[in-house]
Each structure stands twice: as C-alpha cells, then as structure tokens.
Amino acid sequence: MSKIKFSRSYLPNSVTALNVFCGFASIVFASQGDFYLSAILIFLAAFFDLIDGLIARMIGTSSQFGVELDSLSDVVSFGAAPAYLLYSINLYQIDYLGIVFSSFLLIFGALRLARFNSQIVDINTKADFKGLPIPISASVVGSLIITFPEEVLKNEEITNYLIMLIISLSYLMVCNIKYDALPKPKIEVIKKRPVFFLFVLVGLIFLIATSGKGAFYIFISFVLFGILRHVYYQVFQQKEKFPNKSN
C-alpha cells in the first residue's frame, strides 16, 4: 500500500483556506443578525491572511498558486464579508441604493487585489502597498461593530456617514497612496522605521487598555497616517522641484 505524500505547500494553503472559511462564516452570522461575531470572524480571517504568507516564506513554498488563492480568499473575507455586514446592519434601509453602495467594498477590493497581483515582481519579497490594503479596509468596517453599540450603527441618521466611509475606503484601495507593509521586528529595521514601530506599539497599548473597544480609532489612524504622509511628501517634493527664486 503506497503512502500518501503531502506537499509542504499544503500548510500555508490550509491556513489560507481558514481565511476564506472565516469570511464565509462572517457572512452567515451577519445574515443571522449576529453582527459582533461576524466582525470578529473578519479579524480572525485577517490573522490567517497575515500568517499564511509568513509560513510560506519560512518553509520556502511561496508560489504563484498561493498568491492567487490568497487573493481569491481575500475577495470573500475582506470584500464580500464587510460589504454584506454593513448592508445587513444599516444600508438595507435604503433598499437598492444600499446594495449598490455596500458592493463598492467588494468591487474596489477586487480591483485592488488584481492590480496588486499584476505588479508582483518577486513573490518571495513583501513590498510596501500602493493603495490601502484590503484587510485594513475590512478591519475598519469590522472595528466599527466592536467599538460602537449596535443600536447606534442601526440608526438611520448615520447611514450617510457609512456611505461616505465606504466611498473613502473604496477610493483609497485603488489610489496611489503608499501604505507600509508590516516589517520584521528586527533592531536594524526598527532603527530605519522608528515612527512606524512607535505607531504600532502605541496602537497595541491603546487596544489592550480599551479591551479592544478602541480598535476603530487605531485602524482609522493608520488610514489617516498614510494620507497625511502622502500629502506631506507631495508638498515638500513640489517645493524641492520648484524652489522659490529670490531676486
């Protein structure tokens, strides 16, 4: 009787499968009205999305197949799941417009992933992101449910704010603003990027101090940090290109 041989690539691919399972489960629980658990499952999917790539690089099994599988999983977990979550908790109140606006997270998330895959040069190297990463966009949505009471999120008065949030996240996913990839926590890397690591440290402390209730503010701060840094560099780069000439 021949033994079944298991490829090492099964390990990271199995973790990716857990990612897409969590995304599907998030949609199921949102449809049943358990919005908190739906949000938690989005974060759990983000955790699996983080470690599947790390595992693949550690055991040397990074592949184009893994990249494509990861992106397909992300479309479900970070595109469809948060889109349906927002529709189920609030946007259903504006009928067909709610379907249209909530779908932006799915559509623009898919566009963002397609662009990311088409620009990959080396699958073994993790470069910084052009545009807001789709797991961060989904985490902003998930953290809304955790930070704010369900009664507030169901209120029709905040529907317009949720639509503005959706449009903003959708645009940021496909724009050219640079967002940092999570670097390795090594001393030499920390010295090169002290501000980023300080931001991560403060965020973790704040998250622990608020028992997770401050999650929304952490993710929004990350989103705004990328925007402000982009504006800062654009302003100062323009000054360097076109210095003021004194007579």
C-alpha positions in Angstrom: 0.0 0.0 0.0 1.6 3.3 -1.1 1.9 6.1 1.4 0.1 9.4 0.6 2.7 12.2 0.1 1.9 15.6 1.5 3.5 18.7 -0.1 4.8 21.4 2.3 2.6 23.9 0.4 -0.4 22.2 2.0 0.4 24.0 5.2 0.1 27.7 4.1 -2.7 26.8 1.7 -4.6 25.2 4.6 -4.2 28.5 6.5 -5.5 30.4 3.5 -8.5 28.0 3.5 -9.2 29.0 7.1 -9.1 32.6 5.9 -11.9 32.1 3.4 -13.8 29.9 5.8 -13.9 32.8 8.3 -15.0 35.1 5.6 -17.9 32.8 4.6 -18.8 32.3 8.3 -18.8 36.0 8.8 -21.4 36.4 6.0 -23.5 33.6 7.5 -23.6 35.1 11.0 -24.3 38.6 9.6 -27.3 37.1 7.8 -28.5 35.7 11.2 -28.1 39.1 12.9 -25.0 38.2 15.0 -23.0 41.3 13.8 -20.4 41.1 16.6 -19.4 37.6 15.8 -19.4 38.5 12.1 -16.9 41.3 12.8 -14.7 39.0 15.0 -14.5 36.5 12.1 -13.3 39.2 9.8 -10.4 39.9 12.2 -9.8 36.2 12.5 -9.6 36.0 8.7 -7.1 38.9 8.7 -5.0 36.9 11.2 -4.9 33.9 8.9 -4.2 36.1 6.0 -1.2 37.5 7.8 0.4 34.2 8.8 -0.2 32.2 5.6 2.3 34.3 3.7 4.7 34.2 6.7 4.5 30.4 6.8 5.0 30.1 3.0 8.2 32.2 3.1 9.5 30.4 6.2 9.3 27.0 4.7 10.1 28.1 1.2 6.8 27.3 -0.5 5.8 30.7 -1.9 4.2 30.2 -5.3 2.0 32.0 -7.9 -0.7 29.5 -7.0 -0.5 30.6 -3.4 -0.7 34.2 -4.4 -3.8 33.7 -6.5 -5.5 31.5 -3.8 -4.8 34.2 -1.2 -6.3 36.9 -3.4 -9.5 34.8 -4.0 -9.8 34.3 -0.3 -9.3 38.0 0.4 -12.2 38.9 -2.0 -14.5 36.8 0.1 -13.2 37.7 3.6 -12.3 41.3 3.1 -14.6 42.3 0.2 -17.9 40.4 0.4 -18.0 39.9 4.2 -17.6 43.5 5.2 -19.9 44.7 2.4 -22.6 42.3 3.5 -22.1 43.2 7.1 -22.7 46.9 6.5 -25.7 46.2 4.3 -27.2 43.9 6.9 -26.7 46.2 9.9 -27.7 49.5 8.2 -27.7 50.0 4.5 -30.6 47.7 3.8 -32.8 50.6 5.0 -32.2 52.4 1.7 -33.2 49.5 -0.5 -31.4 49.1 -3.8 -29.0 52.0 -3.1 -27.8 50.1 -0.1 -26.9 47.2 -2.3 -25.1 49.5 -4.7 -23.0 51.3 -2.1 -22.2 48.3 0.0 -21.0 46.5 -3.1 -18.3 49.2 -3.6 -16.1 47.4 -0.9 -16.3 44.2 -2.9 -15.8 45.7 -6.3 -13.0 48.1 -5.5 -11.4 45.4 -3.2 -11.3 43.0 -6.2 -9.8 45.8 -8.4 -7.1 46.5 -5.7 -6.1 42.8 -5.5 -6.0 42.4 -9.3 -3.7 45.4 -9.5 -1.5 44.1 -6.7 -1.1 40.7 -8.3 -0.3 42.2 -11.7 2.5 44.3 -10.1 4.2 41.5 -8.2 7.9 41.1 -9.3 9.1 38.7 -6.7 6.7 36.5 -4.7 9.3 36.0 -2.0 9.6 39.7 -1.3 7.0 41.6 0.6 7.0 45.2 -0.6 5.0 48.2 0.6 1.5 48.6 -0.6 0.2 51.1 -3.3 -3.3 51.8 -2.1 -5.0 50.8 1.2 -4.6 47.1 1.8 -8.0 45.3 1.6 -7.6 43.6 5.0 -7.2 47.1 6.6 -10.3 48.3 4.8 -12.2 45.3 6.1 -10.8 45.8 9.6 -12.1 49.4 9.6 -15.6 48.0 9.0 -15.2 45.2 11.5 -13.9 47.5 14.2 -17.0 49.7 13.8 -19.1 46.9 15.1 -16.7 46.3 18.0 -16.2 50.0 19.0 -19.8 51.3 18.7 -23.0 49.9 20.1 -25.2 48.0 17.7 -28.1 50.4 18.4 -26.0 53.3 17.1 -25.0 51.5 13.9 -28.6 50.6 13.1 -29.7 54.2 13.3 -30.8 55.7 10.0 -29.1 59.0 10.9 -25.6 57.5 10.4 -26.4 55.9 7.0 -24.9 58.9 5.1 -21.7 58.7 7.2 -21.4 55.0 6.4 -21.8 55.7 2.7 -19.1 58.3 2.9 -16.9 55.8 4.8 -17.5 53.2 2.1 -16.7 55.6 -0.8 -13.5 56.8 1.0 -12.2 53.2 1.7 -13.1 52.2 -1.9 -11.1 55.1 -3.4 -8.2 54.6 -1.0 -7.9 50.9 -2.1 -7.3 51.8 -5.7 -5.4 55.1 -5.3 -1.6 55.5 -5.4 -1.1 56.4 -1.8 1.7 54.3 -0.2 0.9 52.2 2.9 3.6 50.3 4.8 3.7 46.5 4.8 4.3 45.0 8.3 8.1 44.8 8.6 10.0 42.2 10.6 10.6 43.3 14.2 14.4 43.4 14.0 16.6 46.0 15.6 18.0 47.3 12.3 14.5 47.5 10.8 13.2 49.4 13.8 16.0 51.9 13.5 15.1 52.6 9.9 11.4 53.0 10.6 11.0 54.2 14.2 7.8 56.2 13.6 6.0 53.2 12.2 7.0 50.9 15.0 6.1 53.6 17.6 2.7 53.8 16.0 2.2 50.0 16.2 3.4 50.0 19.8 1.1 52.8 20.9 -1.8 51.2 19.0 -1.3 47.8 20.8 -1.1 49.5 24.2 -4.3 51.5 23.4 -6.1 48.4 22.2 -5.2 46.5 25.4 -6.1 49.5 27.6 -9.6 49.7 26.0 -10.2 46.0 25.9 -10.5 46.1 22.1 -13.1 48.9 22.1 -10.6 51.3 20.6 -10.0 49.2 17.5 -11.8 51.6 15.2 -9.7 54.5 16.2 -6.5 52.5 15.6 -7.4 51.5 12.1 -8.7 54.9 11.2 -5.4 56.4 12.5 -3.5 54.0 10.2 -5.6 55.1 7.2 -5.2 58.8 8.0 -1.4 58.4 8.6 -1.0 57.2 5.1 -3.0 60.1 3.7 -1.2 62.8 5.7 2.2 61.3 4.9 1.3 61.3 1.2 0.2 65.0 1.4 3.4 65.9 3.3 5.7 64.3 0.8 3.8 65.8 -2.1 4.1 69.3 -0.7 7.8 69.1 0.1 8.7 67.3 -3.1 7.0 70.1 -5.0 9.0 72.7 -3.1 12.2 70.9 -3.9 11.3 70.8 -7.6 10.1 74.4 -7.8 12.1 76.4 -5.2 11.2 80.0 -4.6 13.6 82.3 -6.5 14.6 85.4 -4.7 15.6 88.5 -6.7 
